[in-house]
Amino acid sequence: MKNCMPELICEDCGKRFFHENEDTLKIEVAVHKKFCRKKPGQAHSYMHRDAKHMATYDEERSNDEKGKPILK
């Protein structure tokens, strides 16, 4: 008997998705469509960070309990 795992390939960027559960595969592809870069090196669809706004969004939690910066 041959195991056949469902798979899909993004037409925009060529990324290959596969999962034994077809519902999970559909969810993975749906999420990828929202964040697909279309071409390598391009910014993500709408989740990229503007260079002007590189400061931490939540200043109170930018350091751990010892005062060391969490983000580099």
PyRosetta script that sets phi, psi and omega in degrees:
from pyrosetta import init, pose_from_sequence

init()
pose = pose_from_sequence("MKNCMPELICEDCGKRFFHENEDTLKIEVAVHKKFCRKKPGQAHSYMHRDAKHMATYDEERSNDEKGKPILK")
pose.set_psi(1, 136.4)
pose.set_omega(1, -176.9)
pose.set_phi(2, -99.6)
pose.set_psi(2, 127.8)
pose.set_omega(2, 175.1)
pose.set_phi(3, -82.4)
pose.set_psi(3, 129.9)
pose.set_omega(3, 179.8)
pose.set_phi(4, -123.6)
pose.set_psi(4, 106.7)
pose.set_omega(4, -179.3)
pose.set_phi(5, -88.8)
pose.set_psi(5, 128.5)
pose.set_omega(5, 178.9)
pose.set_phi(6, -61.1)
pose.set_psi(6, 140.8)
pose.set_omega(6, 177.3)
pose.set_phi(7, -145.5)
pose.set_psi(7, 154.4)
pose.set_omega(7, 176.1)
pose.set_phi(8, -137.7)
pose.set_psi(8, 151.2)
pose.set_omega(8, 177.8)
pose.set_phi(9, -123.1)
pose.set_psi(9, 128.7)
pose.set_omega(9, 178.8)
pose.set_phi(10, -65.4)
pose.set_psi(10, 125.8)
pose.set_omega(10, -179.7)
pose.set_phi(11, -70.6)
pose.set_psi(11, -24.5)
pose.set_omega(11, -177.3)
pose.set_phi(12, -82.4)
pose.set_psi(12, -44.4)
pose.set_omega(12, -174.3)
pose.set_phi(13, -116.5)
pose.set_psi(13, -12.9)
pose.set_omega(13, 177.6)
pose.set_phi(14, 86.8)
pose.set_psi(14, 4.1)
pose.set_omega(14, -179.7)
pose.set_phi(15, -68.0)
pose.set_psi(15, 136.7)
pose.set_omega(15, -177.8)
pose.set_phi(16, -98.7)
pose.set_psi(16, 128.3)
pose.set_omega(16, 177.5)
pose.set_phi(17, -114.3)
pose.set_psi(17, 137.3)
pose.set_omega(17, 175.8)
pose.set_phi(18, -149.0)
pose.set_psi(18, 144.9)
pose.set_omega(18, 178.7)
pose.set_phi(19, -162.1)
pose.set_psi(19, 144.9)
pose.set_omega(19, -178.6)
pose.set_phi(20, -70.1)
pose.set_psi(20, -24.2)
pose.set_omega(20, 177.8)
pose.set_phi(21, -99.1)
pose.set_psi(21, 116.5)
pose.set_omega(21, -174.6)
pose.set_phi(22, -65.4)
pose.set_psi(22, -33.7)
pose.set_omega(22, 177.4)
pose.set_phi(23, -64.9)
pose.set_psi(23, -42.3)
pose.set_omega(23, 178.0)
pose.set_phi(24, -63.9)
pose.set_psi(24, -40.0)
pose.set_omega(24, 178.1)
pose.set_phi(25, -60.4)
pose.set_psi(25, -43.5)
pose.set_omega(25, 179.4)
pose.set_phi(26, -62.8)
pose.set_psi(26, -38.8)
pose.set_omega(26, 178.6)
pose.set_phi(27, -66.4)
pose.set_psi(27, -44.6)
pose.set_omega(27, 178.7)
pose.set_phi(28, -58.7)
pose.set_psi(28, -42.9)
pose.set_omega(28, -179.4)
pose.set_phi(29, -67.8)
pose.set_psi(29, -40.1)
pose.set_omega(29, 179.2)
pose.set_phi(30, -62.0)
pose.set_psi(30, -42.3)
pose.set_omega(30, 178.0)
pose.set_phi(31, -66.6)
pose.set_psi(31, -42.1)
pose.set_omega(31, 180.0)
pose.set_phi(32, -60.2)
pose.set_psi(32, -39.3)
pose.set_omega(32, -179.7)
pose.set_phi(33, -59.2)
pose.set_psi(33, -31.2)
pose.set_omega(33, 179.3)
pose.set_phi(34, -74.6)
pose.set_psi(34, -27.2)
pose.set_omega(34, -174.2)
pose.set_phi(35, -115.6)
pose.set_psi(35, 4.9)
pose.set_omega(35, -176.2)
pose.set_phi(36, -61.6)
pose.set_psi(36, 133.6)
pose.set_omega(36, -179.9)
pose.set_phi(37, -81.1)
pose.set_psi(37, -7.4)
pose.set_omega(37, -177.4)
pose.set_phi(38, 69.2)
pose.set_psi(38, -53.0)
pose.set_omega(38, 176.9)
pose.set_phi(39, -133.5)
pose.set_psi(39, 144.5)
pose.set_omega(39, 179.0)
pose.set_phi(40, -56.5)
pose.set_psi(40, 136.1)
pose.set_omega(40, 177.1)
pose.set_phi(41, 95.6)
pose.set_psi(41, -15.9)
pose.set_omega(41, 178.6)
pose.set_phi(42, -78.0)
pose.set_psi(42, 159.5)
pose.set_omega(42, 177.7)
pose.set_phi(43, -69.8)
pose.set_psi(43, 154.3)
pose.set_omega(43, 175.9)
pose.set_phi(44, -63.8)
pose.set_psi(44, 159.7)
pose.set_omega(44, -172.7)
pose.set_phi(45, -51.5)
pose.set_psi(45, -58.1)
pose.set_omega(45, -179.8)
pose.set_phi(46, -140.7)
pose.set_psi(46, 7.0)
pose.set_omega(46, -177.5)
pose.set_phi(47, -106.2)
pose.set_psi(47, 11.1)
pose.set_omega(47, 178.9)
pose.set_phi(48, -76.1)
pose.set_psi(48, 157.4)
pose.set_omega(48, -177.6)
pose.set_phi(49, -101.3)
pose.set_psi(49, 130.9)
pose.set_omega(49, 178.1)
pose.set_phi(50, -69.6)
pose.set_psi(50, 135.8)
pose.set_omega(50, -178.4)
pose.set_phi(51, -59.5)
pose.set_psi(51, -26.6)
pose.set_omega(51, 179.6)
pose.set_phi(52, -72.6)
pose.set_psi(52, -18.8)
pose.set_omega(52, -174.5)
pose.set_phi(53, -116.8)
pose.set_psi(53, 50.0)
pose.set_omega(53, -178.6)
pose.set_phi(54, -86.6)
pose.set_psi(54, -4.0)
pose.set_omega(54, 177.6)
pose.set_phi(55, -69.9)
pose.set_psi(55, 157.7)
pose.set_omega(55, 178.9)
pose.set_phi(56, -66.5)
pose.set_psi(56, 137.4)
pose.set_omega(56, -179.3)
pose.set_phi(57, -72.5)
pose.set_psi(57, -35.1)
pose.set_omega(57, -177.9)
pose.set_phi(58, -115.7)
pose.set_psi(58, 92.4)
pose.set_omega(58, -175.2)
pose.set_phi(59, -60.7)
pose.set_psi(59, -33.6)
pose.set_omega(59, -178.7)
pose.set_phi(60, -64.4)
pose.set_psi(60, -30.0)
pose.set_omega(60, -178.0)
pose.set_phi(61, -109.2)
pose.set_psi(61, 20.8)
pose.set_omega(61, -179.9)
pose.set_phi(62, -77.2)
pose.set_psi(62, -16.3)
pose.set_omega(62, 178.2)
pose.set_phi(63, -121.4)
pose.set_psi(63, 152.0)
pose.set_omega(63, 176.7)
pose.set_phi(64, -79.2)
pose.set_psi(64, -176.4)
pose.set_omega(64, -176.6)
pose.set_phi(65, -64.2)
pose.set_psi(65, -19.0)
pose.set_omega(65, 178.0)
pose.set_phi(66, -93.0)
pose.set_psi(66, -0.2)
pose.set_omega(66, 178.5)
pose.set_phi(67, 89.7)
pose.set_psi(67, 4.1)
pose.set_omega(67, 178.9)
pose.set_phi(68, -84.0)
pose.set_psi(68, 139.2)
pose.set_omega(68, 178.8)
pose.set_phi(69, -62.3)
pose.set_psi(69, 136.2)
pose.set_omega(69, 179.8)
pose.set_phi(70, -81.0)
pose.set_psi(70, -43.7)
pose.set_omega(70, -179.7)
pose.set_phi(71, -92.2)
pose.set_psi(71, 142.7)
pose.set_omega(71, 179.5)
pose.set_phi(72, -97.6)
pose.dump_pdb("model.pdb")
